[in-house]
Amino acid sequence: MGGTGTDQGRSGVRAYIGSFTSAGGRGVLAADVDEATGALTVTGAGDAVADPSFLALAGPVLHAVSETEAGAVAAFDVTGPAPRPLGAPVPVDGAGPTHLALAAGHLLTANYTSGSVTALPLAEDGTARPATTVLRHEGGGPVADRQSGPHAHQVLPDPSGDWVVSVDLGTDSVRICALDPATGRLTLHGETALRPGTGPRHLAFHPAGTHAYVLNELEPTLTVCRWDAAQGVLEPLGETPVVPEGTTGPSYPSEVVVSPDGRFLWAAVRGDDTLAVLALGADGAEARLVAAVPCGGTWPRDLTLAPSGRHLYAANERSGDVTWFTLDPETGIPTRAGAIEAPAASCVVFG
C-alpha cells in the first residue's frame, strides 16, 4: 500500500514520523501540528518502504532510509495528507542505514551494519540518484558484542557547510570529511578518537558553531568538544553524565538536541526512559546535568525540537507512541503535554 488520506494542498507546520514496519509500524506517518499546544493529529500514512527508521525533509520531498540488510533510501511527496512514494527505493550500497542528511545537493546515509557512509546526488525533482561514493570506516572498540567492527550511526553537515561529520559507535570516533558538490566524492579529512568503549551515537552542534556535543550510547555520557570549522578539527574537552548519580540498570542514550539560544541541551535515554536536561555554559564549552524527567513511554529512540522551540517530541519505540512536552523557557525542563499512538516509532521531523 502506498499511502492513505484524502485531502490535498496541506499548509502550516507538519510532522513526519518514521517507524519500523518489521515491528508493526505503519511506515511514515504524517501529522498536522498545533503550534500553540504542540499537539499532533495524524492525517495519513505511507508504507511503501520497509523500516523507514530515519527521515529528512527537503521542501516537498521527504527522504527516508530503509534500515534493512539491503539498505536503501526512498523519497515521498508530502504535499498531501499522506506521504506518496516518488519512484522506487534507491540502494545505498551499504547495510542497515540508520541516519541520513542533506548536504551540498546530495543525500548522505550512515550505514550502521556495514560501517560506511554513502553519498547520493539529488535529481532536479529532489529524488536520489545512484550512489557516487561509499566511504568505508575501519576499526573497532573494546566492547566485543557491539564494537567488533565499524558502525556508522549518524552523518550530518557542520554549520559552516564545509564539512561532513560521521559518528561511529563501533570505532569510538568521529570522522570529518570533505564533500565535493560537483562529483559527490567524500574524502576523509581527519578522525577524532573518543574514550574507548563509550560508543558514540549522535552529535549536535552548538548554534554558535564553535562546539559540538557527542552523545555516547554504550556509556550514558556526553562528550563536549570544541569545533574548529576553519581547520575541520574536533577536539574533545571532557565528559558529563546524562543520568543522575546512583542510577541503576542499563542506560542507552539515543539522541541529543540543543536549544536555538544555546542555553540547554536535551538527551533521550533508553532503559532509563528519561529525557536528560543539561545546562550549557555561556560559551558552550561546559555542560551540566540539571534534571531527568520521564519520557512518557518506553525506549525513546529519537528526540526532536519543534520549529517554534517551545515543544520537544520523544519517539518511544517500544511503547509505540510519540509524546510531546512543553519546555520551560527559564529552566529548560520539559512537562508532558500529550501523546499519540505511533507503533514502533523511531523518528520525528518537522516541515
C-alpha positions as a LaTeX table, in Angstrom:
\begin{tabular}{lrrr}
\hline
Residue & $x$ (\AA) & $y$ (\AA) & $z$ (\AA) \\
\hline
Met1 & 0.00 & 0.00 & 0.00 \\
Gly2 & 1.44 & 3.38 & $-0.98$ \\
Gly3 & $-0.50$ & 5.75 & 1.30 \\
Thr4 & $-3.79$ & 6.70 & 2.88 \\
Gly5 & $-5.56$ & 10.06 & 3.07 \\
Thr6 & $-7.87$ & 12.24 & 1.05 \\
Asp7 & $-7.18$ & 15.99 & 1.31 \\
Gln8 & $-4.63$ & 17.80 & $-0.82$ \\
Gly9 & $-2.75$ & 21.08 & $-0.50$ \\
Arg10 & $-1.80$ & 20.98 & 3.20 \\
Ser11 & $-0.42$ & 24.12 & 4.82 \\
Gly12 & 1.15 & 25.05 & 8.17 \\
Val13 & 3.69 & 23.09 & 10.21 \\
Arg14 & 3.66 & 19.35 & 9.59 \\
Ala15 & 5.32 & 16.45 & 11.38 \\
Tyr16 & 6.52 & 13.17 & 9.89 \\
Ile17 & 7.12 & 10.08 & 11.99 \\
Gly18 & 9.31 & 7.18 & 10.91 \\
Ser19 & 8.83 & 3.66 & 12.24 \\
Phe20 & 9.91 & 0.03 & 11.99 \\
Thr21 & 7.41 & $-1.82$ & 9.80 \\
Ser22 & 9.10 & $-5.09$ & 10.82 \\
Ala23 & 7.90 & $-4.37$ & 14.38 \\
Gly24 & 4.35 & $-3.35$ & 13.49 \\
Gly25 & 4.96 & 0.25 & 12.43 \\
Arg26 & 2.75 & 1.90 & 9.78 \\
Gly27 & 5.70 & 3.22 & 7.78 \\
Val28 & 5.84 & 7.02 & 7.59 \\
Leu29 & 3.07 & 8.86 & 9.42 \\
Ala30 & 2.12 & 12.45 & 8.52 \\
Ala31 & 0.52 & 14.75 & 11.08 \\
Asp32 & $-0.73$ & 18.29 & 11.46 \\
Val33 & 0.89 & 20.29 & 14.27 \\
Asp34 & $-0.91$ & 22.68 & 16.62 \\
Glu35 & 1.88 & 25.18 & 17.18 \\
Ala36 & 0.24 & 26.62 & 20.31 \\
Thr37 & $-0.13$ & 23.33 & 22.18 \\
Gly38 & 2.30 & 21.05 & 20.34 \\
Ala39 & $-0.47$ & 18.54 & 19.67 \\
Leu40 & $-0.19$ & 16.18 & 16.70 \\
Thr41 & $-3.09$ & 14.94 & 14.58 \\
Val42 & $-2.26$ & 12.09 & 12.21 \\
Thr43 & $-3.59$ & 12.66 & 8.67 \\
Gly44 & $-2.20$ & 9.67 & 6.79 \\
Ala45 & 0.50 & 7.05 & 6.42 \\
Gly46 & 2.68 & 5.57 & 3.72 \\
Asp47 & 4.17 & 2.08 & 3.98 \\
Ala48 & 5.79 & 1.77 & 0.56 \\
Val49 & 9.25 & 1.08 & 2.03 \\
Ala50 & 10.39 & $-1.29$ & 4.77 \\
Asp51 & 11.62 & 0.12 & 8.08 \\
Pro52 & 11.77 & 3.87 & 7.29 \\
Ser53 & 13.50 & 4.50 & 10.62 \\
Phe54 & 15.01 & 7.92 & 9.95 \\
Leu55 & 13.75 & 10.83 & 7.86 \\
Ala56 & 14.98 & 14.11 & 6.35 \\
Leu57 & 12.84 & 16.75 & 4.69 \\
Ala58 & 13.80 & 18.91 & 1.69 \\
Gly59 & 10.89 & 21.11 & 0.69 \\
Pro60 & 8.03 & 18.96 & $-0.61$ \\
Val61 & 10.22 & 15.83 & $-0.69$ \\
Leu62 & 10.67 & 13.62 & 2.35 \\
His63 & 13.60 & 11.20 & 2.33 \\
Ala64 & 13.67 & 8.00 & 4.39 \\
Val65 & 16.24 & 5.31 & 4.97 \\
Ser66 & 15.15 & 1.71 & 4.63 \\
Glu67 & 17.00 & 0.21 & 7.57 \\
Thr68 & 17.34 & $-3.24$ & 6.08 \\
Glu69 & 20.23 & $-5.52$ & 5.21 \\
Ala70 & 19.92 & $-4.48$ & 1.55 \\
Gly71 & 19.95 & $-0.79$ & 2.53 \\
Ala72 & 18.12 & 1.86 & 0.50 \\
Val73 & 16.64 & 5.35 & 0.56 \\
Ala74 & 13.12 & 6.28 & $-0.50$ \\
Ala75 & 11.52 & 9.60 & $-1.43$ \\
Phe76 & 7.96 & 10.73 & $-0.73$ \\
Asp77 & 5.84 & 13.64 & $-1.91$ \\
Val78 & 4.37 & 15.22 & 1.22 \\
Thr79 & 2.15 & 17.91 & $-0.30$ \\
Gly80 & $-0.93$ & 15.85 & 0.58 \\
Pro81 & $-2.23$ & 14.35 & 3.83 \\
Ala82 & $-0.33$ & 11.08 & 3.35 \\
Pro83 & 3.23 & 10.52 & 2.06 \\
Arg84 & 3.16 & 9.44 & $-1.60$ \\
Pro85 & 6.12 & 7.40 & $-2.97$ \\
Leu86 & 8.26 & 9.04 & $-5.64$ \\
Gly87 & 9.70 & 6.16 & $-7.61$ \\
Ala88 & 11.44 & 3.03 & $-6.39$ \\
Pro89 & 13.85 & 2.99 & $-3.43$ \\
Val90 & 17.49 & 3.60 & $-4.39$ \\
Pro91 & 20.24 & 1.29 & $-2.99$ \\
Val92 & 22.85 & 2.93 & $-0.75$ \\
Asp93 & 25.41 & 0.17 & $-1.37$ \\
Gly94 & 25.61 & $-0.37$ & 2.38 \\
Ala95 & 23.76 & $-2.39$ & 5.02 \\
Gly96 & 21.45 & $-1.13$ & 7.74 \\
Pro97 & 21.34 & 2.64 & 7.09 \\
Thr98 & 20.25 & 4.32 & 10.34 \\
His99 & 20.56 & 8.03 & 9.55 \\
Leu100 & 20.51 & 10.42 & 6.62 \\
Ala101 & 21.07 & 14.11 & 5.99 \\
Leu102 & 21.24 & 16.59 & 3.11 \\
Ala103 & 24.42 & 18.42 & 2.14 \\
Ala104 & 25.64 & 20.21 & $-0.99$ \\
Gly105 & 22.98 & 18.77 & $-3.30$ \\
His106 & 23.49 & 15.24 & $-2.00$ \\
Leu107 & 21.76 & 12.81 & 0.30 \\
Leu108 & 24.12 & 11.20 & 2.82 \\
Thr109 & 23.44 & 7.99 & 4.73 \\
Ala110 & 25.20 & 6.43 & 7.72 \\
Asn111 & 25.15 & 2.67 & 7.24 \\
Tyr112 & 25.37 & 1.00 & 10.64 \\
Thr113 & 25.78 & $-2.65$ & 9.74 \\
Ser114 & 28.40 & $-2.15$ & 7.03 \\
Gly115 & 30.16 & 0.72 & 8.83 \\
Ser116 & 30.11 & 3.14 & 5.92 \\
Val117 & 28.80 & 6.48 & 4.68 \\
Thr118 & 27.16 & 6.88 & 1.27 \\
Ala119 & 26.66 & 9.99 & $-0.87$ \\
Leu120 & 23.83 & 10.04 & $-3.42$ \\
Pro121 & 23.28 & 13.07 & $-5.71$ \\
Leu122 & 19.81 & 14.59 & $-5.84$ \\
Ala123 & 17.96 & 14.92 & $-9.15$ \\
Glu124 & 16.07 & 18.08 & $-10.12$ \\
Asp125 & 12.85 & 16.59 & $-8.78$ \\
Gly126 & 14.51 & 16.09 & $-5.37$ \\
Thr127 & 14.81 & 12.31 & $-5.53$ \\
Ala128 & 18.08 & 10.43 & $-5.07$ \\
Arg129 & 20.20 & 9.11 & $-7.91$ \\
Pro130 & 22.59 & 6.13 & $-7.63$ \\
Ala131 & 25.42 & 6.47 & $-5.13$ \\
Thr132 & 28.60 & 8.28 & $-6.16$ \\
Thr133 & 30.69 & 7.44 & $-3.09$ \\
Val134 & 30.74 & 4.84 & $-0.35$ \\
Leu135 & 33.32 & 5.72 & 2.28 \\
Arg136 & 34.05 & 2.69 & 4.44 \\
His137 & 35.13 & 3.12 & 8.05 \\
Glu138 & 37.76 & 0.91 & 9.65 \\
Gly139 & 38.49 & $-0.15$ & 13.22 \\
Gly140 & 36.70 & $-1.42$ & 16.30 \\
Gly141 & 36.43 & $-0.99$ & 20.05 \\
Pro142 & 36.71 & $-2.86$ & 23.37 \\
Val143 & 33.00 & $-3.78$ & 23.78 \\
Ala144 & 33.11 & $-7.11$ & 21.96 \\
Asp145 & 29.41 & $-7.58$ & 21.21 \\
Arg146 & 28.90 & $-4.03$ & 19.90 \\
Gln147 & 32.31 & $-2.94$ & 18.60 \\
Ser148 & 33.74 & $-5.85$ & 16.64 \\
Gly149 & 33.87 & $-3.52$ & 13.63 \\
Pro150 & 32.82 & $-0.05$ & 12.48 \\
His151 & 29.19 & 1.03 & 12.90 \\
Ala152 & 28.45 & 4.43 & 11.38 \\
His153 & 25.38 & 5.73 & 13.22 \\
Gln154 & 24.98 & 9.34 & 12.09 \\
Val155 & 26.15 & 11.63 & 9.31 \\
Leu156 & 25.49 & 15.37 & 9.02 \\
Pro157 & 27.00 & 18.60 & 7.67 \\
Asp158 & 28.64 & 21.01 & 10.08 \\
Pro159 & 27.11 & 24.52 & 10.50 \\
Ser160 & 29.62 & 26.07 & 8.09 \\
Gly161 & 28.61 & 23.68 & 5.31 \\
Asp162 & 32.28 & 22.97 & 4.58 \\
Trp163 & 32.47 & 19.58 & 6.26 \\
Val164 & 30.59 & 16.35 & 6.75 \\
Val165 & 30.94 & 14.56 & 10.09 \\
Ser166 & 30.11 & 10.92 & 10.75 \\
Val167 & 29.74 & 9.39 & 14.20 \\
Asp168 & 30.85 & 5.76 & 14.53 \\
Leu169 & 29.69 & 3.71 & 17.52 \\
Gly170 & 31.96 & 0.78 & 16.65 \\
Thr171 & 35.23 & 2.68 & 16.46 \\
Asp172 & 34.67 & 5.24 & 19.25 \\
Ser173 & 35.40 & 8.06 & 16.85 \\
Val174 & 34.05 & 10.91 & 14.75 \\
Arg175 & 35.28 & 11.29 & 11.18 \\
Ile176 & 35.48 & 14.63 & 9.37 \\
Cys177 & 35.14 & 14.52 & 5.59 \\
Ala178 & 35.04 & 16.90 & 2.64 \\
Leu179 & 32.25 & 16.50 & 0.10 \\
Asp180 & 32.84 & 17.64 & $-3.48$ \\
Pro181 & 29.45 & 19.01 & $-4.61$ \\
Ala182 & 30.34 & 18.54 & $-8.28$ \\
Thr183 & 31.32 & 14.88 & $-8.13$ \\
Gly184 & 29.76 & 13.64 & $-4.89$ \\
Arg185 & 33.13 & 12.37 & $-3.76$ \\
Leu186 & 33.67 & 12.07 & 0.01 \\
Thr187 & 37.27 & 12.44 & 1.16 \\
Leu188 & 38.44 & 11.70 & 4.69 \\
His189 & 39.99 & 14.81 & 6.27 \\
Gly190 & 40.54 & 13.65 & 9.84 \\
Glu191 & 39.33 & 11.40 & 12.65 \\
Thr192 & 38.80 & 12.29 & 16.31 \\
Ala193 & 39.23 & 9.47 & 18.81 \\
Leu194 & 36.92 & 9.44 & 21.83 \\
Arg195 & 37.30 & 7.42 & 25.03 \\
Pro196 & 37.34 & 3.70 & 24.19 \\
Gly197 & 34.11 & 1.87 & 24.94 \\
Thr198 & 31.85 & 4.92 & 25.06 \\
Gly199 & 30.15 & 4.06 & 21.77 \\
Pro200 & 29.37 & 7.49 & 20.28 \\
Arg201 & 25.95 & 7.51 & 18.60 \\
His202 & 24.82 & 11.04 & 17.65 \\
Leu203 & 26.22 & 14.55 & 17.63 \\
Ala204 & 24.68 & 18.03 & 17.78 \\
Phe205 & 26.35 & 21.40 & 17.21 \\
His206 & 26.04 & 24.50 & 19.36 \\
Pro207 & 24.21 & 27.26 & 17.42 \\
Ala208 & 27.37 & 29.39 & 17.52 \\
Gly209 & 29.14 & 26.66 & 15.57 \\
Thr210 & 32.11 & 26.57 & 17.96 \\
His211 & 31.28 & 23.45 & 19.95 \\
Ala212 & 29.74 & 20.03 & 19.37 \\
Tyr213 & 28.22 & 17.52 & 21.76 \\
Val214 & 28.64 & 13.79 & 21.16 \\
Leu215 & 26.10 & 11.55 & 22.88 \\
Asn216 & 27.50 & 8.15 & 23.79 \\
Glu217 & 25.34 & 5.02 & 23.71 \\
Leu218 & 27.46 & 2.40 & 25.46 \\
Glu219 & 28.09 & 4.68 & 28.45 \\
Pro220 & 25.45 & 7.29 & 29.43 \\
Thr221 & 27.68 & 10.31 & 28.94 \\
Leu222 & 28.01 & 13.37 & 26.72 \\
Thr223 & 31.40 & 14.33 & 25.30 \\
Val224 & 31.77 & 18.10 & 24.93 \\
Cys225 & 34.05 & 19.07 & 22.02 \\
Arg226 & 35.50 & 22.22 & 20.54 \\
Trp227 & 34.79 & 22.54 & 16.81 \\
Asp228 & 37.19 & 24.45 & 14.55 \\
Ala229 & 35.35 & 24.89 & 11.25 \\
Ala230 & 38.25 & 26.70 & 9.62 \\
Gln231 & 40.54 & 23.69 & 10.08 \\
Gly232 & 37.93 & 20.92 & 10.26 \\
Val233 & 39.14 & 19.78 & 13.68 \\
Leu234 & 37.03 & 18.33 & 16.52 \\
Glu235 & 38.72 & 18.42 & 19.95 \\
Pro236 & 37.23 & 16.59 & 22.98 \\
Leu237 & 37.16 & 18.74 & 26.12 \\
Gly238 & 35.51 & 16.44 & 28.66 \\
Glu239 & 32.54 & 14.23 & 29.53 \\
Thr240 & 29.44 & 14.76 & 31.63 \\
Pro241 & 26.79 & 12.19 & 32.68 \\
Val242 & 23.27 & 12.22 & 31.22 \\
Val243 & 21.74 & 10.15 & 34.04 \\
Pro244 & 21.63 & 11.17 & 37.72 \\
Glu245 & 24.22 & 9.81 & 40.12 \\
Gly246 & 23.13 & 6.49 & 41.57 \\
Thr247 & 21.06 & 5.45 & 38.54 \\
Thr248 & 20.96 & 1.64 & 38.38 \\
Gly249 & 20.33 & $-0.63$ & 35.44 \\
Pro250 & 21.41 & $-0.25$ & 31.82 \\
Ser251 & 21.00 & 3.15 & 30.15 \\
Tyr252 & 21.43 & 3.65 & 26.42 \\
Pro253 & 21.33 & 7.29 & 25.24 \\
Ser254 & 19.93 & 7.77 & 21.75 \\
Glu255 & 19.50 & 11.38 & 20.60 \\
Val256 & 20.78 & 14.83 & 21.50 \\
Val257 & 19.17 & 18.23 & 20.81 \\
Val258 & 20.47 & 21.75 & 21.52 \\
Ser259 & 18.21 & 24.77 & 22.05 \\
Pro260 & 18.36 & 27.55 & 19.42 \\
Asp261 & 19.70 & 30.00 & 22.02 \\
Gly262 & 22.45 & 27.61 & 23.11 \\
Arg263 & 21.39 & 27.57 & 26.77 \\
Phe264 & 20.12 & 24.00 & 27.04 \\
Leu265 & 20.74 & 20.51 & 25.73 \\
Trp266 & 18.36 & 17.57 & 25.92 \\
Ala267 & 19.20 & 13.88 & 25.57 \\
Ala268 & 16.91 & 10.86 & 25.31 \\
Val269 & 17.98 & 7.87 & 27.39 \\
Arg270 & 16.57 & 4.39 & 26.71 \\
Gly271 & 16.36 & 1.82 & 29.50 \\
Asp272 & 16.22 & 4.64 & 32.00 \\
Asp273 & 13.45 & 6.02 & 29.74 \\
Thr274 & 14.15 & 9.63 & 30.61 \\
Leu275 & 14.89 & 12.94 & 28.98 \\
Ala276 & 18.03 & 14.47 & 30.41 \\
Val277 & 18.20 & 18.26 & 30.73 \\
Leu278 & 21.64 & 19.84 & 30.66 \\
Ala279 & 22.54 & 23.49 & 31.10 \\
Leu280 & 25.26 & 24.75 & 28.76 \\
Gly281 & 27.86 & 27.34 & 29.67 \\
Ala282 & 27.73 & 30.80 & 28.13 \\
Asp283 & 30.36 & 29.88 & 25.52 \\
Gly284 & 29.11 & 26.30 & 25.03 \\
Ala285 & 32.26 & 24.73 & 26.47 \\
Glu286 & 30.57 & 23.24 & 29.53 \\
Ala287 & 27.50 & 21.05 & 30.10 \\
Arg288 & 25.88 & 20.25 & 33.45 \\
Leu289 & 23.05 & 17.80 & 34.15 \\
Val290 & 20.24 & 19.62 & 35.95 \\
Ala291 & 17.24 & 17.25 & 35.65 \\
Ala292 & 15.93 & 13.97 & 34.24 \\
Val293 & 12.21 & 13.58 & 33.55 \\
Pro294 & 10.23 & 10.53 & 32.36 \\
Cys295 & 10.00 & 10.31 & 28.56 \\
Gly296 & 6.29 & 9.46 & 28.67 \\
Gly297 & 6.80 & 6.00 & 27.19 \\
Thr298 & 9.34 & 3.22 & 26.73 \\
Trp299 & 12.63 & 3.24 & 24.81 \\
Pro300 & 12.85 & 6.83 & 23.43 \\
Arg301 & 14.75 & 6.29 & 20.19 \\
Asp302 & 14.54 & 9.85 & 18.93 \\
Leu303 & 14.13 & 13.36 & 20.32 \\
Thr304 & 13.18 & 16.39 & 18.23 \\
Leu305 & 12.62 & 20.08 & 18.91 \\
Ala306 & 9.64 & 21.79 & 17.23 \\
Pro307 & 10.44 & 24.68 & 14.87 \\
Ser308 & 8.99 & 27.10 & 17.44 \\
Gly309 & 11.46 & 25.88 & 20.06 \\
Arg310 & 8.62 & 25.57 & 22.57 \\
His311 & 7.94 & 21.83 & 22.38 \\
Leu312 & 10.02 & 18.67 & 22.50 \\
Tyr313 & 8.94 & 15.34 & 20.97 \\
Ala314 & 10.06 & 11.85 & 22.01 \\
Ala315 & 9.56 & 8.88 & 19.65 \\
Asn316 & 9.09 & 5.98 & 22.07 \\
Glu317 & 9.82 & 2.88 & 20.05 \\
Arg318 & 8.74 & 0.07 & 22.39 \\
Ser319 & 5.61 & 1.70 & 23.84 \\
Gly320 & 4.60 & 2.75 & 20.32 \\
Asp321 & 3.86 & 6.42 & 20.81 \\
Val322 & 5.15 & 9.94 & 20.29 \\
Thr323 & 4.98 & 12.13 & 23.38 \\
Trp324 & 5.30 & 15.90 & 23.35 \\
Phe325 & 6.46 & 18.21 & 26.09 \\
Thr326 & 6.17 & 21.94 & 26.77 \\
Leu327 & 9.55 & 23.49 & 27.59 \\
Asp328 & 10.06 & 25.94 & 30.43 \\
Pro329 & 11.98 & 28.83 & 28.79 \\
Glu330 & 13.80 & 29.65 & 32.03 \\
Thr331 & 14.85 & 26.19 & 33.20 \\
Gly332 & 14.64 & 24.09 & 30.03 \\
Ile333 & 12.70 & 21.43 & 31.92 \\
Pro334 & 10.05 & 19.64 & 29.80 \\
Thr335 & 6.50 & 19.00 & 31.04 \\
Arg336 & 4.45 & 16.27 & 29.37 \\
Ala337 & 1.61 & 17.77 & 27.31 \\
Gly338 & 0.21 & 14.88 & 25.25 \\
Ala339 & 0.85 & 11.82 & 23.10 \\
Ile340 & $-0.37$ & 9.96 & 20.04 \\
Glu341 & $-0.18$ & 6.28 & 19.15 \\
Ala342 & 2.63 & 5.51 & 16.70 \\
Pro343 & 3.63 & 1.82 & 16.68 \\
Ala344 & 7.40 & 1.20 & 16.64 \\
Ala345 & 8.07 & 4.97 & 16.35 \\
Ser346 & 11.70 & 5.77 & 15.55 \\
Cys347 & 11.98 & 9.37 & 14.32 \\
Val348 & 10.14 & 12.71 & 14.15 \\
Val349 & 10.92 & 15.57 & 11.73 \\
Phe350 & 9.12 & 18.83 & 11.02 \\
Gly351 & 8.44 & 20.86 & 7.92 \\
\hline
\end{tabular}
